[in-house]
Amino acid sequence: MNISKQELQKLYLENNLTLVNIAERCGVSRGTIKKLLVQYSLYDPSRSTKLRFKHLRDNNLTDKQVEFIVGTMLGDGHLEYNSTNKYVRLTMTHCEKQLPYLEWKKDIMGTLVNNIKRYEQKTRNSIRWAWSSIYMTDLIRFYELFYVNGKKSIKQEIGQFLTPLGMAIWIMDDGWKVQNCMIKISSESFSIDESELLRSIIKDNFNIDSYVYSFTRKRYNKEYNYSNITFNKENSIKLTKLIEPYVISSMKYKLITIDPQRLHAKPTV
């Protein structure tokens, strides 16, 4: 089968298909595809990852990807800074139960994300799944937005990027429902002041009220301060209405169940 350089470049570099995927699509062996990629200078076994993603590193993120990154950085996302080449990448890890959610996140980032990898977390005797994006120039601004001296922090400027989609991802990452009457967001990784700042950002952006609940917990014979952002029933319903269109089916259990009759009922005079 005669496969042109342009065809292979699109399949391998632009569509981010593996050698096996391309071989199956073209009806040839993986070895044949590998030889052609080397022949066309599209593949170097010693630095295939660098070569494969080099053309994407200076791309700009889409609006949806920006909203996603902000939402997940408030939750489970992490940014890693490579001081050697000044690039930043996004990393993500979820438990086996949340693999569909991780795959949905990968779809948002598209070809900017490597394959999902499985590994065993022996300390917890559990299976974890993870992916990382390529190192990108456009992620530097979000590293500067979310990190101070290498530690994730909250700044007022984050508010200009937090949208309903970002809010939905934050809830899917770190939110939970209590007896179908309130939604809470874990903000334990942030200080009390940072949690208060996040509470005010939510109020400013969406006109949804909440309060910060702080508590202490003993770990390793030491007491630590923790907090969560809590929404009463009225504001949990408002939050559910705001983010429900963006929440995937496997995460709907984190939302308040609203009585359809109450949802569409006319106000009494």
N, C-alpha and C positions, 0 to 999 in steps of 0.2 A: 504493500500500500504506500503510495506516494503522499507524504505529509509535508506541507510547506512550513517554512519557518514562521510565517505569519499565523498559521493555524495553531502551531505549538505554542507560540508566544501568547496567544489569546487564552488557550486552555490552561497553560501552566502558570503564567504570570498574572493575567487579568482575572481569570475565573478561579484561580487558586486550587485547581484540581491536583490530586496526587499522581504519581507516575502510574500507579495501578489503575486509577480512575481513567486516565487518558488512554492507557493500553486497552482497557475494556471497551471504551468508546470507539477506538480506532480499529479494534479487532486484531491487534498484534500483541507481542509479548512486552513485558515491562522493560526487558533488556534492550529491545529495539527502540523504545521511546527514549530510554536513557542515552543510547548512542546518538540518536538524532539531536537531542538537547545539547549534548556535548559538542556535536558537529556544528550546530548553529550558534554556539557560544551562549546558550541559555542556561546551562547547568555546569557547575564545577563542584564535584563531590567534596572537595576540601572546604568550600565556603558556600554551599548551595543556598542556605537560608539567607545569608547576606545578599547574594546575587538575586535571589528570587524577590525580595521585598525592597530592594534599594530604590526602585522607581516609585514606591508608594510613600516613602518616609517624609517627603515634603508636601504631601497632599493635605488639603484643608479638610477638617472634619465637617460633616453635614450638620444641619441644625438639629436633627433628631439624635445624632450621635452626641452632640454637645449636651442636650437635655438628659440623655441617658447617663453620660459620664458624671454629671453633677449629681443626679439622683443616687447613683450607686456609690459615689464617693462619700455621700452622707451615710451610706450603709456599709456594704461588704467590699466595695472596691478599694484597690490600692494602686498607687502610682510608684513606679521604680525609676529612679534617675541614674543614668549612666554617665558618670563624670568624665569618662574618657572621650566619648564622642558627642556629649551634650544632648543626647536624646532621652525621651521618657517613654515608658510603656505602661499599659494598664493590665493588671492581673486580677484574676477572679477565681474563687474556689467555693464549691458548694458540696453538700452531702449527696449521697446517692439518690435519696428521695427527691431532691430538687434538681436532678439532671435535666429534665425538660425545661426548667426555668433557665438553667445555664446555657442550654442550646438556643433558647429564645434570645438571650443576651448576645450570644455569638452572632446570630443572624443580624442583629442591629449593627454590629461592627463590621459585618461582611468580610471582605478579603483582608481586612486589617488584623484579623485574628488567626493565630495558628490553630492546629487541631486540638481538640479537647483530650486531655490525658487523665488516666485513672491511676490512683495510687492508694496505698494502704496507710492509714494513720494508726500506727501501732500503739501509740500512747492511749488512744481512745478505742482501739479495736474496731475501727470503722473504715468504710470506703469513701474516699473523697474524689471529686472530679474538678479539674482546673483547666483554664486556658490563659494565655497571655497574648496581648496585642503585639504587633511589631513596635520597635522603637520609632517614635515620631517627633517631628519638630513641633507640630501643633499642640501636642500634649504638654509642652513645657509651661504654657500659660496656666494650665490647670494644676500642675505641680506647684507653681508659685502661688496659686490661689488657695490651695488646700494644705500646704505644708509650711511649717516654721521650724527651722533647724532640724529637719528630717522627721518631725512629728506632725501627724494630721491635726489640723486646727480649723476653727471656724472664724470667718471674717464676714463683716457686713456686706461686702461686695458679692458674696455668694448669692444673695437675694435676687440680683438682676438676672441670674441664670436659672433659678428654680421655677419650673413650669408644672402644670398638672401631670405631665408624663414623668418628670423627675420626681415629683411627689409620690406618684404611684410606685415607682421603682424603689424609692426609699422605704415605703410601707411594705412592699413585697420582700425587701431585704431584712428589715429590722422591726417591722410592726407585728402586732398580734391583737386579737380580739378577746375581750373579757365578757363572758355571758351575754353576748349580743347587745350589750348596752354601752360599751366604750372601746375605743381603739387606743392603744399605747404604742409608742416608738421607743425602743431602747436607745438611750443616748449615753450609755455608760462609758464609752470611750472618750467622751468630751467632758469638760469641766462644767460645773453648775452654771457659771456665767455664760459659757458657750451654748448650753442648752437653753438658757433664757434668751439668748440672741436668736437661736433657731426658732423658738416660740414666737418671737416678735416678727421674724421674717415670714412665717406662715400667716400670721395675722395681716401683715401688710400686703402680701401677695394674693391671698385668697379670702380674706375677711373671715377666717375660721379661728375661733378662740381655743386656747389650750392652757395648761399649767404644767409647771415642772415639779415632779414629785421626786424628792431626794431621800436617800436612805443610806445606811451603812451596812456593810457586810464583812464578816471576818473571813480572811483567807490566810492560811499559813501563820495563824496566831497573830495576825495584824488586822486592824480595821481599815476599810477603804470606803470612800464616799462614792456613791453611784447615783444615777438619776434616769428618769424616763419622762418623755413628753406625753401627757395624758389629755384625751379629749372626752368631755362628758357626752351623754347620749345625743343631745341635740347637735353638737358639733361633730360627733362621729358620723352622724347621718349626713351632714353637709360634706364631710370629707369623703364619705363613700360615694355620694353623687358626683363629686368632682373627679375622682380618680377611677371609678368603675369602668369607664370605656377603655382604659389602658391596662387594666389588670388581667393577666392571662387566667384561663379557666382553673388551672391547678392551684392558683393563689387566691381564688375568690373567697376561700374560707376565712381570710383575714378581714373581710369587710362585714359591716353591719347588714343583716338581712332586713330589708325595708318592706313593710306591708304594702302591696300594690295599691290597695284602696286608700291608704293613708298618703301614699306618694302623689296620687292624682286628685285627692279630695280638695274641694273648694273651701276656702276659709269661711268660718262662720261669722255672721255679722253681729 
